[in-house]
Each structure stands twice: as C-alpha cells, then as structure tokens.
C-alpha cells in the first residue's frame, strides 16, 4: 500500500468534481473547488474521519468494498478504479523489475511485417525491439545506447544527439501526456524497480512540463488511432497506430501501418525499399 500516493490521488480526483456532478447542492460558501471530504465520505458510506485519514496517508489498508464505494463516490473511470486498487494494495501487483526481454515469437513476428513499422516498448517506454521499417521511419535504434532508446526521456528531455526530435510526430504534446499517465500506472505496479523510479525522478527533476503533468494524477490515456511523422527524407507520413498489450511481460507491440493505395502506404513502401542505411545517408546533415 502506497499511502502517500493513494492520498494524493484521492485529493486530485476529489478536486475535479463539483457538487452538482454527484447530485449535491453547490451552495455559496465554498472556498476551494471540488467536493468536501465529508461529502465524499457520505457518498462512499464511510466515516468522514476514516476518509480524511486516507487522504492524509494515515489510515490502514481499506477493504475492496470501501474502495468500491470511494470509486463510485468520486465517479472514477475503470482505469482510475484499477489504479486506486493498485495503490491501496488490494490488486495483484508485479514485484521486482519490469521485464525487458522480448518473447522470441514476437521478435520473429516483427520481421514478418514488411509493410508495417513495428516496435516493442517496455512498461517504462524503452524501445526493446524493432523491425527494419521502424528503424527507417523513426531511427536506427541499434546505434543508440539503451537510455537513448527511451521514448519518455526523448519526449521530455530530447536526445543526446544534436538536432534530434521526437521524429516530427504531429501529436507530440498528446504523446507527452500519454507518457505521464502510463508511467504513473507503471510506477504503481513496480514501486521498487530502480529503472522505473529513477526515470520518474529524473523526469520530474529535469522537465517542468513533466512535473506539471505528474501533479495531475491522471492515469487513463485516450488511444491514438493515427499519427503523422515528419520524415527528413520523404516528408509527412500519416499512418494508423495500433498498440497491442503483451500481458505476460507487461510490454506493448506498437504497429504503424497504412491503407493500401494511400500516400502513407506509398511512403512506407519507399522507406522499405530504401532501407535504414540509405535513409541515414540521405538525411540532411
């Protein structure tokens, strides 16, 4: 049970609700936005004292029934409710380190997708595996140190290599918000993994933008259905974006593809023919 993080999460969700959102009169003497603690307690059918202690990080572990009542009172989404249970220690959590070894069948699958750029990403946003088309579309990850393959670090701190950007993607700001939400959930699942805690601490200390988003305590990211890359050789490439969860290793297989006959499909086919070496040689210096 992460008492401090649980309390902060509850405070953030309470502050986003207005009395009228839960069927209560708004009144005229509210000094701060959001519901009062006693209102949440009444809606959750628990004592105000106990709820206050939860927010202050002083209460013992709540039962699943109490958490269900709080989730209902705060109008939590399914993802937020799951996160609440993880923080309270009432949901299964993964002990130790998050896995970074990719299943051999997935590695083989990457090479059987000649028309699709594909990468495997860890729970901490490290690019673990990729196919040739992904390297041509994004960059040759084989040339990078592991820490420079981390998309969270790239999104908020840039790259150690001069002039490198987040591949010119059209939704860079939205991707940054997605990164923060996913990392918050990852930290709840792996609270003792130094790779995860170290990355979060690094980003909070070095990126004001990350720190601001982290304080929001959001945990549910909207799916990205399309993405546009601004490629230095072939220009803009708009592709479909599909993310498949590999549950056994807590990793994601991200696929970038395009409808046959579309401009995106033609651009991907051209990159596939060029190959990584030719793309790198053609990039502006």
N, C-alpha and C positions, 0 to 999 in steps of 0.2 A: 504494500500500500504506500503510495507516494502522497503523503498527507498535504504537503505544501502545494504540490501541483494540482491535487484534487481541489483544494480550497480556492486556488487561483482560477481554475476552470469554472467552478460554480459561480464565483463572483462575476466572471466575464459573461456567462450565459444569463445570469440574473439581470445584469445591467442592460441587456439588449431587449428586454421585454417591457412593455408598457402595461399598466393595469387593464386597459381595455382589451389587450391581446388575450387575456385569460378570464375575461368576463367580470372584472372588478371595477368599481367606480374610480376614476382618476383622482378626484379631489383637487384641492388647490394649494396644498401646503407641502409639496414635495421639493426638497432641497436638491436632490440628485436624481438623475434619470434612472429608470428601471424599477423593478419590484422591490419592495422592502423584504427583509429576511423573514419577518413574521408572516408575510403574505405567502411566500414560498412554502413555509412550514405548514400553514393551514392547507394549502393546495396539495401538499405531499402527505398529509395526515401524520405528521411527526411533530414533536415539540419544537418550539422556537429555540429553546436553549441548545438542543442537540444540533439543529441545523446551523446555528451560529458557531458552535464548536467545530463542525465540519468545515465551514469556510475559514476558520482560524487555524485549521490544522491541528486541533487538539482532541478530536473525537476518535474513539476506537473504530475499527473497520465496520462499515454499515453492512447490513444484510442485503441480499439481492432484492428482497421485497421493498426495503427502504429506498434503494437506488432506483427501482422501477417507479416508485412514487415521485421521487425527485425528478427523474427524467420526464415524467408526464407533466409535472408542475411547471417545469422550465421549457416545455414544448421542444425537447431535443429531437433531432433527426436520428435515424437509425445509426448513422456513423458516430454521431456525438454520444449517443447512449452507449454504444460499444466502447468508446473511448473512456467514458465515465466508469464503466465496469473494470476496464484495464487499470485505470489509476487507483481504483479502490481495492484492487487485488482480488476481485471476485470473478475474473475471467481468466482463462488459460493464458499464460504468458510464456515467452520463449526465454529461457535462461541463457546466460553467457553471451556468445558472439553471434552476430548475424552472418549467415553463410555467404561466401563469395566464390565458391566453386560451382561451376555450371554443369548441369547434367549432360553427359556425353550425347544423348539423343537430341538435346536442344542445340548443341554445337553442330551436329550433323544437319539438323533442320535448317540452320542459318545458311548453309551452303546450298541447300536445295530450293532457295528462294531467289532465283536470278533476277526477277522483275521487282523485287521488294527489298528496300533497305531495312535491315533488322539489327537491333541491338538488345542485349540483355543487361538490365540495370539492377544493381543491388538495392537493398532497403535503404541504404544511405546515398543513393544516386551515383554510385561509381559504375562506369561502363565496364562490364566484365567480359563481354564477348560481342563480336560484330561480324558482319559479312563484308565482302569487298565493296558492294554498292553503298553500304552505310559509310564506309571509310571515304568513298569518293564524294558522297553527298555532304558529309559533316567534316571529318578529317581522319587522317591515318592515326588511329589511337595507339597503334603499335610503336609509334615514335615518341609517345608521351610517357612520363613517369606516372605511376598509379594515382598519385594525388592530383595530377593534372587531368585525369580522366573523370574526375568527379563533377557532375553537371550542376550540383548545388553550389560548389565552390566557384565554378565557371560563371554561373548566373549572377552571383553577388560580389565576387572578388575579381572577376576577369581571369585572364590566363597569364601565366608567367611569360608567355611568348608575346613579344611586342605586336600590337595591332590585331590580335585575335579577339573575336567577339563570339557571341552565342549563336554562331552560324547564321546570323542575319535573320533569325526567325521573327515572324510578324507578331507573335504573341508573347514577347519576352517578359512583359510585366505580368501577364496572367500566369506564365510558367513560373515566375518567381513566387507568386502567391501559392501556386500548387506545390512547389518545393517545400515551403514553410509548413503547410498543412501536413504533408506526408512525413516530413521529418519529425513533427510533433508526435504523430502516431508511432513512428519508428522508435523514438526515444522512450515512449511509454512501454513498448514491447521489449526493448533492450536497454534498460536503465543502467546496467553495469558494463556495457560494451564501450571500451575506451575509444574505439573508432567513431562511434555514434556521438558519445558525449563530447569528445574532443572536437568533432566537426561542428556541432551546435555551438559550443563555447567559442570556437574560432569565428564563426559567422556572426554571432551576437556581438562579439567584441570588435570586429573589423568592419561590419557593414551596418550603418544606421538604418538602412532600408529593411534589412533582415530583422533587426532588433524591433523595429516598429511593428512589423507584421507578426513577429513572435508574440508580442504582448496581446494580440487579438485572441489568442487561444482557439483559432479556427482549426477544424480537423476534417472537414468534408470538402473535397475539391470537385469541381464540375469536370466531367470528361471532356477531353479535347478531341474533336471529331476531324478537323482539318488543320493543316499547318502549312505556312508558306516559308520556304527557305530562300534567302537571297544569296545565291551561289556566286562566287567570284568569277567563274568561268562561263556558266550557262545562264546566269541571271535568275529570275524568280521561278521557283518550282513549288506549285501548290499540290499537296498530297493528302490522302486520307491518313489518319493517325489512329491506330488501334493498339491498345495496351492490354496484354493478357497476363493475368497473375499466375505465377508458378508457385503454388501454395506450399509445396513440400520444402522449398528453400527460401521462401519469402522474397522472391525476385519477380521482375516483370520483363516480359518479352514485348518490346515495342516495335511495331511494324509500320513502315511508311510505304504506301503503295498509291497507285493512281489508276483511274478507269481507263481501259483500253481506248486508244484514239484521242485521249486528252493531251493537252500541252504538257501536263505533268508526266504522263506516261512516256511521251517522246523525249523529254528531258532526262528522265531516269534511264531510258534505253541508251541515250547518248553517253551518259556518265558510265554506264555499264561497259560500253564499248571502249571508252577512253581508258578506264582503269585508274587505280589510285596513283600510279607513278606518273601517268600523263597529266592527270588533273593537277598534281603538285607542281609539275614542271610548267603548267600553263598559268598558274596563279600569279597575279601581279606581285611584284617584289617591292 
